[in-house]
């Protein structure tokens, strides 16, 4: 008789094809653990999305009917319905699959569904991933207080907790965590982001985007307040006012998009900024290679996978010393710091990077070596395997 393949129930409100840093991290880890079977309970955003899909050793179960527009930002009622749908579907499949571990992706709506399933099956170990990059206030109170109401219970009922930064480890300790806590950062696909492109390819993409021969700053961000894209736009306006010519690529989407576009028009930099929206993850390296500097002036951050991707691509990064960013970004060593919520200081840091090629080269080389040593997905997947083995065996 063949040994049973361990079954992991994954609760994540969002998942492929719509995914942020947390969901991408889960997918990268899952794909590298062939000795486990994963069942992912997620929300169906688009009406044409498959309700069930097999991806290697993972079955993705998308719950709900989805909207015609494939809304990316679930309404509160959709999130509440997802909690109960995911819980009930897991209960139904439990009779067939006999899950060995419950994996809650963040102490939010996926975590609430995982908590309900845990309370129904108290002997099953609950593994919690904390990747939240929002402010402490949001983590405590959440949307209408619902997330805050349950997040403490999710944290206290977890049997093992993985966080992506020291900042988050300290935070959940304050929230009453009783389980062992392990810091395992998100990783970066080194092969993908170290892709080399010819000058002809780079020139072609610049031409397609309508870029001139000026400097280019890039950000890849969800367009939400915490990522402070508004600060970048104000910094670009400051640079333009001081006759420093620079263009910007803003990659990503979110509820702040129209507001940010209006701000760029108000500050008369709309011609210098391209809002490219969401683009396929595999295409990101090409856009990064076109840029001269990467910026995310975060107001809060769990870790920041976009920073690591830019570092692996050989682009100098500018961030702020908040949240989990100091885990990997050391000022003038692996990147550069600007003051949070200070567009003028950010503008000066952009000028510093672009006008000091020797410093820029040193920092880029240091950053690239760091990603190779610490942030490869293969290394990170092994750390997850050790946790799953531990939970199943105990």
C-alpha positions, 0 to 999 in steps of 0.5 A: 500500500502506497503511503498517503500524500499529505493534503494541505487545505489553503485558504486565500481570498485571492489567488492566480490569475489575480494575485499580489505578493502574498498569493504569488509567494504561495504559488511559488512555494506550492509549485516547488513542493511536489511531495504534497497535494494542495487544495486552494479555496479562493474567490472567483473574481471573473465570471469566465474564470474556471470554477476548478483548475488543476495546476501541478500538485494544486487544485484551485477551487474558485468560489462564487459566480464572479462578475462580468467585469472580473472585479479585482477588488472584492466588495465586502459582501463578496468577502463575507460570502467567500468565508462561508463558501470556503468553509463549507466546501472544505468541510465537504472535501474533508470527508474525501481528502482528510486534510493534514494541515490547514494553511491560512494565507493572512489573518484576513478573510482567508484566515477567517475561513481557515479559523472556522474550519480549524474550530470544526477540526481542532486536531488539525494544525493551523499554519498561518502566513502573515504577509500584511503590509498595511498599517498597524491600525488597519491590521487591528481594525480592518474593513468595518472592524471585521478583520480586526475582530477575527485577526486576533482569534486567528493568530491565537488559534494558530499552531505555527506562524510564518511571517515575512519580516522581523517587523511583523514578528514583533507585531503579532507577538503584541497581538497575542501569538502563542505559537512558534513564529518563524521569519521566512521572507518572500523570494524572487524568481532569480532566473526570470528577473536576471533575464538579459535583453539586447539593446535592440529589445530595450530600444523597441520597448522604449519606442513602443512606450513612447519614451524619450532618451530621458531618465526613467523611474519605475514603480510596480505597486498596487495603487493603494494609499500605503504604497504612496504612489502619490508621493512619487508623483509629487516628487516628479513634479518637484524634479520637473519644476527644477528642470530635471527631466525624467519620465515614469512607468507606473505598473499596477492597478488599484482603487487609487488609480483615478485619483492618482491620474487626477493628481498627475494632471493637477501637477502638470506631469501627466505627459511624463507618467505612463499608467500601464495597469496590471501586466503579466508577471513574466513581462516585468523584467523587461519593463524593469530593465528599461528603467534607471531607478525603482521607487516605492515610497511606502507608508507601511510595508510587510516586506515588499517583493517588488523591491526584491524583483527590481534588485534581482533585475539590477535596478537600484531601488529607493524605499523608506525605512518602514515595516519590513523594508530594513530587513533587506534594504541598507542605505547606500549598500543595497538601496537608498532611503528617502523619508516617508511622505516627503516628496522633496527628499524623494526627489533629491534621492532620485537625483543622487542615484542618477548622478552617481554612477559609481555608487549606483553600480556598487549598490546594484551589485550588492543588492543582486548578491543579496537576492541570490544568497537569501531570497531564492524561491528554492531555498524558501520552499525548503523552509516551508517543507520543514514546517509542513513535515513538522506539523504533520509528524507532530 
